[in-house]
Amino acid sequence: MSDFSVVDGVATIHDPELYRTRLDQPDYKDAVAASTDPDVEAIKRLVIGFEADLAGLVRDRTIEKNISEVMEKYVVRDYVQHDPNAPGHGRDLLIEFFRHVPLNGGTPPPVVSVVVEGDLACGMMRRPNPDPVIPGATYDRNILTLFRTKNGQLSEHWSAYQKRVPREEPM
């Protein structure tokens, strides 16, 4: 059996080790980004690449050193932000926001699906979490994030995060 499968555009991870190694596995990213439409595939790759590169910075603890380079690659200068925890609009504020993201939450989860409609892309990430009801069991936590794209970069973002006290808990 493979480490993962993609059915109807959603990846299922069969080997838990893939949660740790997926950032270094181009076959996983290729499978999740696959589309018969090259424009859709390009947008999927943009979202997957952005999330994977951010996760790599967290994993490698190199946010301070490399966040500007990642943001310049993926995000337009006049980025519009709708996350209630972010300090406002613009790529420079986003860079500053990420410089202060707590690193105690582990590597962010993998993108398992991207749905594209026009210039909007909804990325779904998934992570197994301990089940608070069934001792010893886990459940899949799905995290959705929505981006608008413009000229091959991310131009606007919406998230489902609730507002939190800064630096007190992981996102």
C-alpha positions as CSV (number, residue, x, y, z in Angstrom):
1,M,0.0,0.0,0.0
2,S,1.2,3.5,-0.8
3,D,1.8,6.1,2.0
4,F,-1.3,8.0,0.7
5,S,-4.1,7.9,-1.9
6,V,-6.1,10.7,-3.6
7,V,-9.7,10.0,-4.3
8,D,-12.0,12.6,-5.7
9,G,-9.4,15.3,-5.1
10,V,-8.9,14.6,-1.4
11,A,-5.7,12.9,-0.1
12,T,-5.9,10.2,2.6
13,I,-2.6,9.6,4.4
14,H,-2.2,5.9,5.2
15,D,1.3,6.0,6.8
16,P,1.5,8.5,9.8
17,E,5.2,9.0,9.0
18,L,4.0,11.0,5.9
19,Y,2.9,13.8,8.3
20,R,6.5,14.3,9.1
21,T,8.1,13.6,5.7
22,R,5.6,15.1,3.2
23,L,7.5,18.4,2.9
24,D,10.2,16.4,1.1
25,Q,8.0,14.2,-1.1
26,P,7.2,15.8,-4.4
27,D,5.0,12.9,-5.4
28,Y,2.6,13.8,-2.6
29,K,2.4,17.4,-3.7
30,D,2.0,16.4,-7.4
31,A,-0.8,14.1,-6.6
32,V,-2.7,16.6,-4.5
33,A,-2.2,19.3,-7.2
34,A,-3.2,17.2,-10.1
35,S,-5.9,18.6,-12.5
36,T,-6.8,18.3,-16.1
37,D,-6.9,22.1,-16.3
38,P,-3.3,23.6,-16.2
39,D,-4.6,26.9,-14.8
40,V,-6.3,25.1,-11.9
41,E,-3.2,22.9,-11.3
42,A,-1.1,26.1,-11.2
43,I,-3.3,27.6,-8.5
44,K,-3.3,24.3,-6.5
45,R,0.5,24.2,-6.7
46,L,0.6,27.8,-5.4
47,V,-1.4,27.0,-2.3
48,I,0.3,23.7,-1.7
49,G,3.8,25.3,-2.1
50,F,3.0,28.2,0.1
51,E,1.6,26.0,2.9
52,A,4.5,23.5,2.5
53,D,7.2,26.2,2.6
54,L,5.6,27.8,5.7
55,A,5.5,24.4,7.4
56,G,9.2,23.9,6.4
57,L,10.1,27.1,8.1
58,V,8.3,26.0,11.3
59,R,9.8,22.5,11.1
60,D,13.3,23.8,10.6
61,R,12.8,26.8,13.0
62,T,14.0,29.2,10.3
63,I,11.1,31.6,10.2
64,E,13.1,34.7,11.3
65,K,15.8,33.9,8.6
66,N,13.6,32.9,5.6
67,I,10.0,34.3,6.1
68,S,10.6,37.4,3.8
69,E,11.9,35.2,1.0
70,V,8.9,32.9,1.2
71,M,6.4,35.7,1.4
72,E,7.9,37.6,-1.6
73,K,7.7,34.3,-3.6
74,Y,4.0,33.7,-2.9
75,V,2.3,36.9,-1.7
76,V,1.5,40.2,-3.5
77,R,2.7,43.4,-1.8
78,D,-0.9,44.7,-1.2
79,Y,-2.1,41.4,0.3
80,V,-5.5,41.6,2.0
81,Q,-5.9,39.7,5.3
82,H,-9.1,38.6,6.9
83,D,-7.6,36.6,9.8
84,P,-8.7,38.2,13.1
85,N,-5.3,37.5,14.6
86,A,-3.3,39.2,11.9
87,P,-2.2,42.8,12.4
88,G,-3.7,44.1,9.1
89,H,-3.2,44.1,5.3
90,G,0.0,44.0,3.3
91,R,2.8,41.6,2.8
92,D,5.1,43.4,5.2
93,L,2.6,43.1,8.1
94,L,2.1,39.4,7.2
95,I,5.9,38.9,7.4
96,E,6.0,40.6,10.8
97,F,3.0,38.5,12.0
98,F,4.7,35.2,11.0
99,R,7.9,36.3,12.8
100,H,5.9,36.0,16.1
101,V,4.0,32.8,15.4
102,P,4.6,30.4,18.4
103,L,6.6,27.4,17.4
104,N,5.4,25.1,20.1
105,G,2.5,23.6,18.1
106,G,4.6,21.3,15.9
107,T,4.8,21.3,12.1
108,P,1.6,22.5,10.5
109,P,-0.5,19.8,8.9
110,P,-0.4,18.9,5.2
111,V,-2.7,20.2,2.5
112,V,-4.9,17.2,1.6
113,S,-7.1,19.1,-1.0
114,V,-7.4,22.3,-2.9
115,V,-10.7,23.3,-4.5
116,V,-10.4,26.0,-7.2
117,E,-13.2,28.2,-8.5
118,G,-12.0,31.1,-10.7
119,D,-9.4,33.0,-8.7
120,L,-10.4,31.5,-5.4
121,A,-8.7,28.5,-3.9
122,C,-9.8,26.7,-0.7
123,G,-7.1,24.6,0.9
124,M,-7.9,21.9,3.4
125,M,-5.3,20.7,5.8
126,R,-5.7,17.6,8.0
127,R,-4.1,16.5,11.2
128,P,-5.0,13.6,13.5
129,N,-5.7,14.8,17.0
130,P,-6.2,12.9,20.2
131,D,-9.9,12.2,20.7
132,P,-11.2,13.9,23.8
133,V,-14.1,11.4,24.1
134,I,-12.4,8.1,23.3
135,P,-9.2,7.4,25.3
136,G,-6.3,6.3,23.0
137,A,-8.2,7.2,19.8
138,T,-7.7,10.0,17.3
139,Y,-9.9,11.9,15.0
140,D,-9.1,13.9,11.8
141,R,-9.1,17.7,12.4
142,N,-9.7,19.5,9.1
143,I,-8.5,23.1,8.7
144,L,-9.9,25.2,5.9
145,T,-8.3,28.4,4.5
146,L,-9.4,30.4,1.5
147,F,-7.2,32.4,-0.8
148,R,-7.8,34.7,-3.8
149,T,-5.0,34.6,-6.4
150,K,-3.7,37.2,-8.7
151,N,-1.0,36.9,-11.4
152,G,0.4,33.7,-9.9
153,Q,0.5,34.9,-6.3
154,L,-1.8,35.0,-3.2
155,S,-3.6,38.3,-2.9
156,E,-6.2,37.8,-0.2
157,H,-6.9,35.3,2.6
158,W,-9.7,34.3,4.9
159,S,-9.4,31.8,7.7
160,A,-11.7,30.1,10.2
161,Y,-9.6,30.9,13.2
162,Q,-11.1,32.5,16.2
163,K,-9.4,35.5,17.7
164,R,-7.0,34.5,20.4
165,V,-4.7,36.2,23.0
166,P,-1.4,36.9,21.2
167,R,1.5,34.5,21.9
168,E,-0.5,32.5,24.6
169,E,-1.5,29.5,22.5
170,P,-0.6,27.9,19.2
171,M,-2.7,28.6,16.2
